[in-house]
Amino acid sequence: MIQDFVAKILDRISAENLLTTGLLCATALGCALVAYWRTAERKSFAEFFEFLLPHEVMMHPSARADLLFYVTRKAIMPFLLIPAGVTFVVAVGYGTNKLLGALFGIHEPLLGGAPGPVTVCIFTVTMLLAYDISYYIYHTAQHRFPFLWELHKVHHSAEVMVGITKDRVHPLDELMNRAWDGVIPGICFGIWTLVALNPVEVTVFGVNVYIMRNILMMDFVRHTHFKISFGPLNNVVLCPHWHQLHHSTDARHYDKNFGLLFSFWDRLFGTLCVPHPDEDFKFGLVDRDVADYQSLSGLYLLPLKKMWRRIVRQVRPRRNTPPRPQESAQP
C-alpha cells in the first residue's frame, strides 16, 4: 500500500514541477523589481539587468560552485531525495494510522464523506505547522551538534547568494533532514487519515502543502541579494532579508533566524534577530579552509572527511587511555 501512495505522489510531483518552477521564477522576478525600484535613483532596463545579475556575484567562484553543485544534485534528486522524503512521511503516517486505529478501534475516517473546504484548510495549516516546527528543530540541531554542522557547513560556505544557493545542501544532510521530517509531519499525517481524509487524498494534499510552503517561504529569493521585507507580516512569516542575516559571518548573527516559513518559532525560542532596514551582510564561513568548499570535491567529499576525523578523534582517546581501577568493571 505504501508503494501505491508513493507512486501517486511522484506522479503528482512530476505534473506540478513546471507550474511550480514558473511560480518561483515569477516570484523572484517580482521581488527583484521591487528591490530595484526601492534602491535605484535613475531607473533603466540596463541597470535593472545589472542589479538582477551583478557581474561580481555571478562570476564569483562560489556562484560557479553553486551551479556545478546544483546540476549534479538535480541528477541525484529523482533517485534518492524526493522518493526518500515522501516515503518517510507516508511510512510514519501509515504506521500511526494502523497503531492508533488498532488502539481506538478506528477503521474508517471519523468524518465520513468527501472533505469540505474547512477541513482542507485546517489540514493545510496543521501540516504547514508540522513541517515548519520539524525543520526548525533539525536546523537548530545542525548548528548545535558538530557532527551535523560539518554537513550543514556546505550550505553556509556560499560567499555570494545566487538563488540556487538554496540547493547548496549536501545529499546526506538532505536525506537526514527528510528522514527527520517523517517524524512530526508523518504523525500529523497519520492522525489526519484517521480523522477526516482518505490516506491517498491526504497524501496528495500533503505534497501540495510541501510545494505551497516552498513558494510561500520564497526560498529562491531569500538566497539572493534582494533585501525583501514583509513589513508587519514579518512577525508571522520569515522574510528573505531576515534569512539572509542567518548566513552572515558577523558574530552577532550566529545561530539566529532558524525558521523556514514562520518567524514566530524564533521569537518563541529566543533565536530571532531583526536586521536593520537594508542592512548588508557578508556571507560565508570564518573557517581557514573556506576556499576548499568552492569546488565539487569540497562540497561533496570534504564534509565526509571532516565527519570521519571527528569520529576518529572520539574513538582514539578511549582506545589509548588505560581504564582507571574503579572503572575496570564498567561495561
N, C-alpha and C positions, 0 to 999 in steps of 0.2 A: 504493500500500500504506500509506503514511504517513497518508493521509486516512482510510482504514478504521480504523487504530489510534486516531486522534484521535476519530472518531465513536463508537467503542466506549467510549472513556474518558469522553467527555462524557455519554453515556447513563448510565454508571455513576455519575458525579458527581451528576446530577440525581436519581437514585434514592436516593442516600445523604444528600442535603442535609438532609432532615427529621430523620433519625436523628442526624446529626452535630450539628445545632443543638440537639436535645433533650439530647444528652450534654453539650454545652458549657454549657447553661443549668443542668443538674443539678449539674455540677461547680462552677459559680460559686456557686450557692445553698448547696451543701455547704460550700464554703470560707468563705462569709460567716457561716454558722452557727458554724463552728469559730473564726473570728477574733472573732466577737461573744462567744462563750462564754468565751474566754480573757481578754477585757478587761473585760467588763461585771460590775459588782458586784451590782446589782439587775437581774434579767432580766425583761423583759416583751415582749410582741409589738410594742407601740408603739415601744419603744426599739430593738428589733431592726430595725423598718422604717426608723427614722430612721438607724440605723447602716448599713443596706443602701443607702439612698438619701439621704445627707445633703443638706439643702436648700442649704447654701453651696457644695456641689460641683455638684449637678445644675443650679443656676441660674447657675453661673459662665459668663461669655462663652466661655471655652474649651470648656465642655461643649456649649453651643449650636452652636459652630463644628464640634465633633466630629459632632453629629447631622446637620447640614446636609451636611457633607463625606461622612459615611457613606452618606446617601441617594443623593447624586449619584454617588458612587464605585460603589455597587452597581449603578447603572444602566449604568455603563461596563463593569463586570467581565465580564458574559456575552459581550460583543462583542470584548473586547480581551485581558484579562489571563489568564483561565483558558485559552482556546484557545492563547494565546501560550506560557504556561508548559508546557502539555502538548506543544505542537509542538516546542519547543526540545529537551526531553528525548528525545522519540521520534525526532526527526531526527538528533541526535547519536548516539543508541543505534543507530539503523538504519545510519548511516554507519560506526560502529565495528564493527557486526556484519559488514557487507559487506567492510570493509577487512581486518579480522583473519581473517575467513573465507577471503578470497582468498589472504592471505599464508600461512596454515597449512592450506589445503585443507579447511576445515570447512564443511560444507553443512547439517548437521543437528546438534541439540544433542548434546553428547558423552555426556551421561547421558540415554539414551532413556527413554520412558515418562512417565507422569504424575509430577509432583514429589511426593515424600513430605513429611511434616511437618518432618523435619530440614532438608531442602533449603529449604523455605519459610521456616523460622525463620532460617537462615543468610542467605538472601536479604534478609529483612526487616531484620536487624541491619546488614548491609552497606549497604543503601540508606539506612537512617536515618543511619549514619555519613557516607555520601557527601553527603546533603542537609545535614547539620549542619556539616561542615567547609567546605562550599561557602558556606553562609550566614555562618559566622564570618569567612572571608576577605573576602567582599563587605562585611560590616558594618564590619570594620576599615578597609577602603578608604574607606568612606563618611565616616569620621572623620579619615582621614589626608589625603585629597585635597580641596582647597577646592571643586572643580567638583562633586564628588559630595555634599559636605557641604551645599551650597546646597539640594539636593533633600531630603536627609535631615533638614534643619532643620525641615521640615514636621512630621515625627513628634515631634521634640523640643520643638516650640513649645507643646505641650499643657501648660497650667498646672495642670490637675487631671486625674485619671485616672478614666474612667467606663466602662471595659470596651471600648467600641467605639473607644477611643483606639488600639487595636491596628491599626485600619484607617486611621489618620491617616497615610497614606503617599501621596506624590504618584504619580499614574499612570505618569509617565515613570520614576520611581525603581523602581516595582514592575515595570515592563516590563524595565528593565535588569537588575534582580535575577533575574527569571525567565529572561532570556536567559543570564545567567551560570550559573544553576542547571543549564542544559543541558549544561555542560561536564563537571564531575565526576560528578554523578548520571547524566548521559547516557552517559558512557564506562562507568561501572559497570553501567548498564542494558544496554548493548550487549554487554559481556562475559558477563553472565548469559544472554543469549539464545543465546550460543554454547555455554555450559557445560551448562545444565540445563533451561531453560524455553523453551517456545514464546513467540515475541515478543508475541502477543496476550495470553497469560496473564500474562506478566511485566509488561505494561503495566497490566493491571487491578490486579495486586498492587501495582504501583508507586504507583498512585493511593491505594490503601488505606494504603500506607506514609505518604504525604503527609498524609492525614487523621489517621492514628494519631499522627503527630508533632505535629500541631496540638492534639490532645486531650491528649497526654502533657505537652506543654510548658505547658499551661494559659495560653495566650496571652491569653485574655479576663481571667482572674483576675489575671495579673501586670500588667495595665494598669488595676488598680483600687487602692483604698487598703487592701485586705486584706493584712496582713503575714503571709503564709503561708510557713512554712519546712518543709523535709522532714527536718530532723534530720540523721542520718548520711548519708542519701541525697543531701544537698547536694553531697557530693564527686563525685557522678556526674551528677545532674540539677540544672539551674539552677532554683532555686525562685523564686516570684514576688517575694519580698522582695529577693532579690539583683538581679533585673532592675530593680526599682523604683529601686535605687541608681544604675543606669545612666542614669536620667532626671534624677538630682539635679543641681542647679545648684552644688553645693559643689565647689570646685576639686579637692578630694581625690578626687572620684569621676569626674573627667573620664576618658574613654577607658578605662573599666573594664567588665567583665562583658559582653563582646560576644556570648557564646554564645546559642544559640537553645534547644536542648533540653538538651545536655550541658554541664556546667560544667568538665570536665577540659581542654577546649581553652584556656580562660582560664588555668587553672593551669599548663598546659604552656608557654604563650607569655608568661606573666608579666603578664597583664591582669586577674587576679582580685582583687576587693576584697570582703571579707566584712563586711557591716554588723553593727552591734551588735544584739542581740535587741530587736525592737520599735522600732528607730530610725526616726525620722520624717525625711522628705525634703521639700525644696521643689523643685517641678518647673518646667520651662520653659527659656527661654533667657536669657542675660545681655545679649543684643543690645539696643540702644536702640530698635529698631523691632519689638520682640517683640509689641506690641499689633496690629501690622499683619497678623499671622498668624492673628488670631481672626475672619476673615471668609472667605467663599468665594474672593473675588478674591485675597486674600492667600495663601491656601493653594494655589491653582492657578496664579496668574499671577506673584506676587512672586518665587518661586524661579527662574522662567524669565527674568525681567528681570535678576535678580542674576547668573545664569549668563551672560547676554548681555553685561553690563557687564564681567565678568571676561574674556571673550573679547576685547572691545574694548580693554581695558587692556593685554592681552598683545600685541595686534596693533599698536596705535598707536605705541608707542615704537620698534618695528622700522621703521615707515614713516617716522617723523620724524627718526630718528638717521642721519646720513650714515655710510656704511661707512668703516672705517679703511682706510688704504692697503694694509696687509698682508692685509686681509680681502676686498678688492675682487674677487679672483679666485676666492673661495669660491662654490660653487653655492648 
